[in-house]
Amino acid sequence: MTGKLYGIGVGPGDPELLTVKAKGMLEGAAVIAYPVNRRGEESTAMEIVRGAVDVSGKRVIELIFSMDPDDNVRRRCRSDAVKELAGILDEGQDIAMVTLGDVGVYSTYMYVDEEIKGLGYETEVVPGIPSFCSGAAKARIPLVIGDEGLAVVSMAKNNEASLESALSGFDNVVVMKAWNSMGSLLESIERHGMGKKNATVISNIGMEGEYIGPLDPEREYGYFTTVIVKKGNGDGE
Ligand SMILES: C[S@@+](CC[C@H](N)C(=O)[O-])C[C@H]1O[C@@H](n2cnc3c(N)ncnc32)[C@H](O)[C@@H]1O
């Protein structure tokens, strides 16, 4: 009998935000897989797991998912990772593949899930707490309230068009992968008649160097940076 692949969301940083279900599954898993960009790179998701689960005695495998701008390189990496996973599933072993935050929010796991399912294996997704929910809770701001709507966009490729339409059409916008686009993000916010007070930066939530505060385009932010923009907040300053 072949094994089953589980995609497990481990939350944004604090190991205590691992769900009871995720923790139980990771404790029971003989094989844990974690994605990295480059061989030997630190995995934040795996650090979170290590903070809550004793992984000694488990087979822990690193899977390379390159962020190379070349689509072919990225596809080749994914196909190698899928082959490796399929080989372990063929041994009859279940695999818990971990992902930061929630599995459904900008996570590589969902590509893998589709490919593994396509090969005829069984899969299951265990959700985790998304970073922006955790950050909003810490900042004590509602993501949506009353009849408001919410858009989630990524600035990874300086995605101006989707940011502009989100700012036009929604009361609240979560801007992910915002770390190196703060200047252009602030300009867009100002074009929509808002200002710094409408934006709350949530950075490294639940990790070392946590920052929750106003958008300062002069400040340096790391990769784990998200901005919550709220139309009904601030005075457009
Ligand atoms: C590849 S996406 C992963 C999102 C993740 N699956 C989730 O549910 O939050 C990476 C982006 O998520 C956001 N992010 C992840 N962890 C974060 C944290 N601890 N604090 C703030 N933002 C975080 C940042 O916008 C970062 O650029």
The ligand as an SDF file (V2000), in Angstrom:
LIG
                    3D

 27 29  0  0  0  0  0  0  0  0999 V2000
    5.3640   32.6600    0.5230 C   0  0  0  0  0  0  0  0  0  0  0  0
    4.3220   33.7050    1.4550 S   0  0  0  0  0  0  0  0  0  0  0  0
    3.7650   32.5640    2.6660 C   0  0  0  0  0  0  0  0  0  0  0  0
    2.4510   32.9560    3.2870 C   0  0  0  0  0  0  0  0  0  0  0  0
    1.9880   31.9610    4.3410 C   0  0  0  0  0  0  0  0  0  0  0  0
    1.5910   30.7080    3.7200 N   0  0  0  0  0  0  0  0  0  0  0  0
    0.8470   32.5070    5.1950 C   0  0  0  0  0  0  0  0  0  0  0  0
   -0.1810   31.8450    5.3450 O   0  0  0  0  0  0  0  0  0  0  0  0
    1.0180   33.5910    5.7630 O   0  0  0  0  0  0  0  0  0  0  0  0
    5.4780   34.6940    2.3150 C   0  0  0  0  0  0  0  0  0  0  0  0
    4.8900   36.0190    2.7560 C   0  0  0  0  0  0  0  0  0  0  0  0
    3.9930   35.7780    3.8410 O   0  0  0  0  0  0  0  0  0  0  0  0
    4.0610   36.8510    4.7750 C   0  0  0  0  0  0  0  0  0  0  0  0
    4.5350   36.3100    6.0460 N   0  0  0  0  0  0  0  0  0  0  0  0
    4.8530   35.0350    6.3280 C   0  0  0  0  0  0  0  0  0  0  0  0
    5.1990   34.8960    7.6210 N   0  0  0  0  0  0  0  0  0  0  0  0
    5.0910   36.1240    8.1780 C   0  0  0  0  0  0  0  0  0  0  0  0
    5.3130   36.6430    9.4940 C   0  0  0  0  0  0  0  0  0  0  0  0
    5.7030   35.8540   10.4780 N   0  0  0  0  0  0  0  0  0  0  0  0
    5.0980   37.9720    9.7070 N   0  0  0  0  0  0  0  0  0  0  0  0
    4.6540   38.7810    8.7140 C   0  0  0  0  0  0  0  0  0  0  0  0
    4.4370   38.3510    7.4550 N   0  0  0  0  0  0  0  0  0  0  0  0
    4.6560   37.0470    7.1860 C   0  0  0  0  0  0  0  0  0  0  0  0
    5.0200   37.8870    4.1740 C   0  0  0  0  0  0  0  0  0  0  0  0
    4.2470   38.8060    3.4180 O   0  0  0  0  0  0  0  0  0  0  0  0
    5.8890   37.0170    3.2830 C   0  0  0  0  0  0  0  0  0  0  0  0
    6.5120   37.7720    2.2720 O   0  0  0  0  0  0  0  0  0  0  0  0
  1  2  1  0
  2  3  1  0
  2 10  1  0
  3  4  1  0
  4  5  1  0
  5  6  1  0
  5  7  1  0
  7  8  2  0
  7  9  1  0
 10 11  1  0
 11 12  1  0
 11 26  1  0
 12 13  1  0
 13 14  1  0
 13 24  1  0
 14 15  1  0
 14 23  1  0
 15 16  2  0
 16 17  1  0
 17 18  1  0
 17 23  2  0
 18 19  1  0
 18 20  2  0
 20 21  1  0
 21 22  2  0
 22 23  1  0
 24 25  1  0
 24 26  1  0
 26 27  1  0
M  CHG  2   2   1   9  -1
M  END
$$$$
